[in-house]
Amino acid sequence: MATNDVLAFLDERWKKPLDITTIGQAQAAMGLPHDDDLRWRLYEHLEPDPGRLAEKVRFGVSAATVTLTNREKLAGRALLLGRSEDEARDHAQVRPEEWEAARRMLIRIGLLAPDAWQPAAGHERLLDGVGLLFHTVRTGGEVFNVP
């Protein structure tokens, strides 16, 4: 049930101009715990229907854009800039005990190769539109990303 609840919440948020609320931000706003499996289920729901995001959010937002956390995006950008895995983890300020989960999500999304610290084949598709960019706004108790 949480999948449908989060999708409904996101659909409402995405009606607002310039609102690119991410799945993680929606989970937090709804009082749900951080859940990588739920984020992945939502990604799998959104990825096959890019028109849903194009119609609701615009700005070239992809399922990966709203699935990855800001820290995962920072780690992914460091990867693409050729930084070592340790440098990427430090740059993204991911605690060592959380790194494996972040790394796993980068692999699942298709940004990180599964067997080496290098970009995955075909990762370029994740850079279209907003890609790995974000700007977080906090206002009136709400937290969301904007283009």
N, C-alpha and C positions, 0 to 999 in steps of 0.2 A: 504493500500500500504506500510506503514512503516514496517510491518512485513516482507514482501518479501525483502525490501531494506536492513533491518538489517541482515537478513539471508544471503543475497548475500555478504554483507560486511564481516560477520563472516567467510563465506566459503573462501573468499580471504585471510583473516588474518590467518586462520587455516592451510593454505598451507605452512606457514613458520615453520621451525623446532622450537620446544619448545614454540610456541605461543599458549597460552590458553586465548585469549581475551574473556572477559565475555560480556554478553549482555549489562550490564550497561556501560562498557568501550566502547563498540561499539556505544551505544547511544550518549555518550559524544563526541567521535571522529567524529561522523556524524553531530554534532551540534543539536541533538535532545534533548528535555528536558527529565529529569528523569521521567519515566512513568512505574509504577508498573503493570498496566494492560497490557502494551505492553510486559514487561518482562514475565508476566504470559502466554500470548498468545504464545510467542516464546518457553517457557518451554513446553507448551502443544503440540507444533509442534515437539520439539526435543525428548521429553520423550518416545513416542511410538517407536522411531527408534534409539535405542542405537548404532546400527552399524554405523550410520552417524557420531557420535562423535568418535567412536572407529577408524573408517577409517581416519577421517580428523585430529583429535587432538591427539589420542593415550593417553598414560599415565593413563588409567582408569578414564578419565574425564566423568562425567555424566551430564545430563541436569541440575541437581541441582547445580553442581559445577559452571556452567557458568551462572546460573540464579541468585543465591544469590549474594548480594554485599559482599565485604570483611567485612563490619561491621556486616552484618547479619550472616556471618560465625563465626565471633568472638563471637557474642551473642549465637549462637548455640553451640559452643564449651564450653562456660561458663555454659550453660544449662546442657550439658552432664557431666561437672565436678561437678555438684551439687550446683552451685552458685545460689543465690536468683535472682529473676527477676531484682531487682534494681541493684545488683552487675553485672549482665550480661549486662544491659543497660549501666552502667558506664564503664565497661571493654571495650565494643564495641564502646564507645564514640558516642552513638546515642542520639541526643537531645530529651528531653521529648516529644516535639511536633511531632517528627518523629517516636517515639517508636511504636505507634499503627500500623503503616504501616509495620514496620519491623517485628513486632510480627505476624501480619496477613500473611506475606509471609512465615515465619517459619511454621505456621500452614498449609498453602496451600501446601507447599513442602512436608509436612509430618514429619517434625522434632519435632515440638512442639504439644503436645496434645491440642485439642481445648478448653478444659474446666479447665485446671490447668497448672501451670508452672512445667511441667514434660515432659520428652521425649515421643513422640507419639509411639504407638505400631508400630513395623516394621521400626522404624527410622534407624536401623542398615544398611539397604540397601544404605543409603546416605553416609556411611562412607567408602565404597569400593573405591579402587583406590586413587585418589587425595582427594576425599571427601570434607572436610571442610578446607583443607589446601590451602594456597596461598602464593605467593611471587610476588610482583608487581615490574615491571621494567618500568623505564621511560627513553627513549632514543630517541633522534632526534625528539622530539615532539610526539612520540607515547607512549601510556601507555597500557601495557598488563601484564597478569600473566604468569608465567612460572612454570613448575613442580618443 
